[in-house]
Amino acid sequence: MLYAAAVCVFALMVAVASVGMGSAVKKRTEIFVPTGATYAQVQDSLRHSGGVKMCKFEIISRLKGYPVCVKPGRYVLQRGSTALTVVNKMRAGLQDEIRLTFGKVRTPQALAGIVSRQIEADSVSILRLLGDEAFLGRFWFAGQEIEDEDDGFDTLRVDPCNVMACFIPDTYYCFWNMDAKGFFARMFHEQDRFWNAFRRGQARAMGLNRVQVITLASIVEEETLDKAERPDIASVYLNRYRRKMPLQADPTVKFAVGDFTLRRILKEHLKAESPYNTYCRRGLPPGPICTPSVSSIDAVLQNKQTKYLYFCAKADFSGSHSFAETYAGHLANARAYRRELDKMGIK
């Protein structure tokens, strides 16, 4: 009797081993398990993928207790993997990273939309967080800025106006099941790491804090696609800023009126009441008007030493600009550009 029972147990173990060790993944399969998902939902996702032999997966899942240990995340199941390998991976929550990528975006709404398509957090929760003054106020742009409280380099608290300075366009490896708070915390850490000792030193030498640098870089980013001339454009705005002249940056007017399609700035646009309208307000806007690229940020930090105070788009519509040290020179450049606009009927 005992012998028969032992034989049965041994046979069962052999059968289970055969199920667990044989190939269970027919093709590379990517599975997303939402936070709070049940075992039944995991089963549905796997069936829908068509990449896993469900009988093997379900037997090993039951034996390993996976139905009560479901963990969220993105799991990549490689072709030829065994059921035991798959269950052990998912049961332990050994999820695979995603590539989270974003480039230049102009508004928190746009950023939330782009990011929510790549991680579990939805756009509403991300956008709400980016406008949550109480939450943001727990974070500070740490200071290259602070040694002497009277030297003008105050440590800045993050707020809804400057929050976009927390996001450096790049590709980041992270886990899919991040919530909105996790996403922000990760990006804040990344921007802090971006501001290494060298960049902090450059900013301090210029008399600017990191938010001011990012804000100026965002204007430079919007002014030109030509990376080669970004240091020249940065020098124009720095020269105007240091002379306490209005920046008079057209991209800030577009941001102020909320119309990024404008091809020609008219007098009515220049009257827009907004802290972002640098025709009406002196100094820098309260925060960036987009998330500038690293090349634009470094163009500000490594700007050319010029006497330029003006620039205007070239009349050949090449996307490049003509620079001038005097207003008379600028007017000549501007007249040539406006003549071409009029010829093309651009209003």
Salt bridges, closest charged atoms under 4 A:
GLU30 OE2 - ARG74 NE 2.55
ASP44 OD1 - ARG47 NH1 3.43
GLU58 OE2 - ARG47 NH2 3.04
ASP96 OD2 - LYS89 NZ 2.72
GLU145 OE2 - ARG210 NE 3.85
ASP151 OD2 - ARG204 NH1 3.51
GLU190 OE2 - ARG186 NE 2.85
GLU190 OE1 - ARG193 NH2 2.89
ASP192 OD1 - ARG210 NH1 3.10
GLU221 OE1 - ARG230 NH1 3.91
GLU222 OE1 - LYS104 NZ 2.63
GLU222 OE2 - ARG106 NE 2.63
GLU229 OE2 - HIS321 ND1 2.55
ASP232 OD2 - LYS304 NZ 3.38
ASP298 OD1 - ARG199 NE 3.06
GLU340 OE2 - LYS343 NZ 3.32
ASP342 OD1 - ARG264 NH1 3.01
